[in-house]
Amino acid sequence: MGYRGELAKQDRARALRAQGWTLAEIAEEVGCSRSSASLWCRDVVIDEAALAARRRQRALRGNEGARRRAPNKLQRRKQAEIEAAHEWGRQVIGTLDDRDLLLAAVALYAGEGSKTDGCVKLANSDPRMISLFLRWLRGSFHIDESRLRIQLYLHQGLDLDAAVAFWSSVTGIPPAQFTKPYRAVADASIRKTKHPMGCASVSYACSWTHRRIMGLIRALLDSEFLSPPVRAGSLPG
């Protein structure tokens, strides 16, 4: 190649380093050893914006590669067990009648609902939980629909109008009955995932309804069982 060719490789290596390329990438691109690339580029000032862009590109390529790779044996077994467990659960639960719904919803409210007197309130990001709660509330009590309210907990940067439309469709509660949302600022040190439609808090201000629900919870927790405790292996499947 000669001296001029070697200088051209050095110039190319330095230019790539300034653009945020790694030493390994430079060595492969210009056809040199990594130690040579390191020596040639030791005093190069790297453009921070270009470096950040390169890092994002590498991350995207890595994620895409992971998506393209077929699941390994352990992952396939895990997925098979999850699918089998879901099918088993559907067979055990079956179709709920009114009493089943009553007990399930009372247990749900006992764990997730507000215990403060005067207002029935439940918050959750899972639309199935909210749907179950409202189906029970509407079916078991005389509800004035105009008194139902929803407040959304939604991270800043997410589409509020889309979230309102989504939860209005899930609950059957018109957007006019949505109160001022809480727009949370994401904290990367706590969590990275965000619910795109946020968390919905459904409330119904009625002391009498709330007290009856608390009575159902107490009755459930104080109830006597007609059969021995369920032990491992006693359920079907």
Secondary structure, DSSP 8 states (H G I E B T S, - for coil): -HHHHHHHHHHHHHHHHHTT--HHHHHHHHT--HHHHHHHTTT----HHHHHHHHHHHHHHHHHHHHHS---HHHHHHHHHHHHHHHHHHHHH-S--HHHHHHHHHHHHHHHB--STTEEEEEES-HHHHHHHHHHHHHHS---GGGEEEEEEEETTS-HHHHHHHHHHHH---GGGB---EEE---TTT-----TT-EEEEEEE-HHHHHHHHHHHHHHHH---SS----TT-S--
